[in-house]
Amino acid sequence: MPRELRNILKQNRRLEEKIFYEPRTSDWRQDLISPKELNKALSCLANRIIDNKSPELSVLSMLDELPEITKRPLAAYEKNALQVVEMLFNYLRVSTQFDPRFYHILNSLQLAFTRLALDDLSFLDNHKHHAVLFLEKLVNIGYHFDQGAGKLANFFVHAIELLTDRLASKEQINIKTFASANKKLDEYLVGFEEKSNINTSKILAKIEQSSRQIEADQFTSQLIKTKIEGDEIPIFLLDFFENQLSIILHKIILKFGTQSKQCQQLLTDMDTISWSLSCPYGDVNYNKRFEADVPDMMKRVYSLFKENNDANEYVNAFFLEAEELHRKKLDGKRVRLDVMISADIFADEEFDDNVGNEKHSSISWHKAEEEAFSCFDIDTLEENGWYFLNINGNQSRSKLFMINRLTEKLYFCNLSGELVTTIEFQDKTKLLETLTPTLLDEEIRYPHAIRSVTRELTTKLETLESEYLQFKQQEIINDKQQQQAEERAKFSVMHKMAKHRKAEQEKENEKRQVEEQAIAKQRDKHQKQLEIKKAENSKIVELEQVEARRRFKLKGDIKNLGPGSSVAVLKTPNRWVEASLMLISRTTQRYIFADSSGNKIVEPTKKELIELLKDKKIRILKMSSPKADPMQKLVIERRKKLALRF
């Protein structure tokens, strides 16, 4: 279950306890309906629920009607399970336009869902749970089922009724139970779809046959016309195409269609035979192309006449005459043919303005008529979409399984794959007066139901909060009125005690005020001390930081000191002596400073030198250059000689 829904349910139960149960004088928890009693009660109601075919069902109300548990409270978890499942199924009933028979299926399934929710309510948030999948499949079937769904659909829905009734009659429901039911429903669906597809295939076969007839009638003359228009054509060939070969072309289109290999081959052969008879005299490539294409073509065309039993005397005469002409052309002889120009000689002729105006006004009138009668645009319809069709005052759920633009018809079938109605594009009166297709709304799904339950429980929670606020206000008013009555009854007796208590209270208030003032002064004093101490600590830290930076700088200065560096040494408070760094002793770690006469002035250690510099008793006047000190060099050489000597 979603966390938001769980929190809302918890708040609902808590407020209900505060409003309806906690004010009771007895311990209401002792009257709770036990799980065993609830299971027994649901078993008692099973037959009533299974037989219930109305679009309304409240398991909570039916439980309250049982004498054994009437007026007794349910535990929070059991109440949550019953309430959420009931709201879920009520939303599906109210928000969908199901056939009355389908409400019986939902009622039985609600009892099965209730038993499963009492065991584990978390499955409602699992969209892959077998119970949720089972419910979604049934809802999808319910969208397309009604009294006009056909005999096959009636058997299918009856099987679903038996399946859900068996679920409702079980006392123990778990995920395995729904997994088995879900598998069985899938088997029903597969079998139903196979039989429904068979019905639809039969209808499509009839439609295709009818379409082929129209296609053959419409395209035969058009295709023949494309082969004889535009160029000069022999009269006997024109007569052959129009009166003999057109019959064969019509049969081929009727049997195979215009896009078939057979139809396209015949059209190619017509081009070949036209070329072979009409090719200009003296074409050097005639013999070569003739041998490649014409003999096979003549055999194919003649065999078509034989296969269709249309090889009459006229056809035989045509082929004999054609062969004679071919032989002359192959021998290089000139052939004279009676020809006619089949192009439209009136193509550029201008018609009278009045005739044109009449035609234009006629077209405009027809367009206006079409706009007046069109109740909807054909292009907005969706193939395989489900629609509510209002036919003769009766509403029927039907699927638009084909929009045939060749025959200009709409074909609608029911859930069983049976043809419901056929409507022609041009039948404007029927479209306008007897048929108003409305796309079936299939948007209500399981997630919508869960969100609706959350919204409904949120509204209920707001109502309970308002009622609880009124309850508390009334409780305060009642307590106040009772207190006033008691005070009035005891006023005469408690008057003196009240005065004494008031005086004591005033003294106590004064004493408390004095103590509070003393505490406030002490707190202010302590706060000031803390602030002073904080400022002192901050100043100490700052001084330490300054001192650290200063020592760091002095260490850097000492590091850069070398023999020959000049310093000023404070010998007495008012006397400074200039000295030079003569030597940095590695043995004693001392800095030896002497005056210009070579007299030692001071020899501090590094640490002492830092302190003297910090106390400003020594000041650095000049740093020495990086070259080696003569005295230090002399000392080093002297040490080396002594080392060799000893």
Secondary structure, DSSP 8 states (H G I E B T S, - for coil): --HHHHHHHHHHHHHHIIIIITTSSS-GGGG-B-HHHHHHHHHHHHHHHHH--SS---HHHHHHTSTTTTT--B-HHHHHHHHHHHHHHHHHHHHS---HHHHHHHHHHHHHHHHHHHH-GGGGG-TTSHHHHHHHHHHHHHHH-STTS-HHHHHHHHHHHHHHHHHHH-S---HHHHHHHHHHHHHHHHHHHHHHHHHHHHHHHHHHHHHHHHHHHHHHHHHHHHHHSSSEEEHHHHHHIIIIIHHHHHHHHHHH-TTSHHHHHHHHHHHHHHHHHH--TT-TTHHHHHHHHHHHHHHHHHHHHHHTT---HHHHHHHHHHHHHHHHHHTT------EEE-S-TTTT----HHHHHHHHHHHHHHHHHHHHH-SS-GGG--TTEEEEEEETTEEEEEEEEEEETTTTEEEEE-TTS-EEEEEETT-HHHHHHT---EE------HHHHHHHHHHHHHHHHHHHHHHHHHHHHHHHHHHHHHHHHHHHHTHHHHHHHHHHHHHHHHHHHHHHHHHHHHHHHHHHHHHHHHHHHHHHHHHHHHHHHHHHHHHHHHHHHHHH--TT-EEEEEEETTEEEEEEEEEEETTTTEEEEE-TTS-EEE--BHHHHHHHHHTTSEEEEE---SS--HHHHHHHHHHHHHHHH-
